[in-house]
Amino acid sequence: MRASHPRLAWSTRLTCRPAAHRRRSPEAIFDIDYLVERPEAFYTLASELYPGNFKPTTSHYFFRLLQDKGLLHGCWCATCPP
């Protein structure tokens, strides 16, 4: 099940949108000099990724139910590019 959760694809989004905030590279948004120069770029990204902006999927609720009942002994996932 695909959650379409932006945090799962943050590196892709940063790679595809460096020009959105006139960055020299995707990683520049985390550079302290760039933060001082253009703080709005970092804070825009941070607000997009802020916890609470997303609703869990049915699968997330199911795994939580298994965990709460003591039936979940492990959970592994692989993030694969689309």
N, C-alpha and C positions, 0 to 999 in steps of 0.2 A: 504494500500500500504506500502510495506516495503522499507525503504530508504537505508538499509544496511549501515547505518551511524555509523562509529566506536564510536563516542561519545555517542551514545545511549546504547552501550554495554561496556562502559569503565570498569565498575566494574567487569563484567564477564572476560574481557580480563586481568585485573590485577590479578584476582583470578586464572585464568588458567595459567598465565605466571610468577609467582614469581621467578621461577628458571632461567628465561631468563637473569636476571641481578643479580642472586645470592642473592635475597632478602630473609629475614627471614619470611616475611609475605607480602601480597599484599599492605597493608597500609604503609609499610616501605619506599616506594618510596617518600612519603610526609614527612618523618621524617628528621629534619634538620641535625642530625648526619649522616644519610645515604647519604644525599645530599653532605655533606662535604667529605665523604669517597668515594662515587661513583657518581659524578655529571652527568656523561654521561647517567645514567639510567633515571634520571628525564628529561633531555633535549631531549632524544630520544622519550620518551612518549609525552612530550610537543610538539615536532615537528609533531608527528602523529596526535595530536588533534588540531593543530593550525587552526584557522578560515581561510578560503580561500582555503583549500585543498580539499574541497568537492563541488560538484555541486548540487543545489537543485533539487528535483524531480518535475515532472509535477504538483503533488498535492500541493507542496509548492508554486509554481507560481500561482496556482489557488486560494489558500487561500490569497495570497498577493493581487491578483486582486480584490477579494471580499473586502478586507480591504481598498484598495485604493478607491473603489467605495462607501465605507460607508455601505456596505451590510453585513459585518461580525460583529456580535454583541457579539460573544464569541467563544472560541475554546478550547475544552478540549481533552486531550489524556491520554491514560493509557499505560504505558510501561509494557508489559507482556513478560516474558521470552519465548524464542522460544520453 
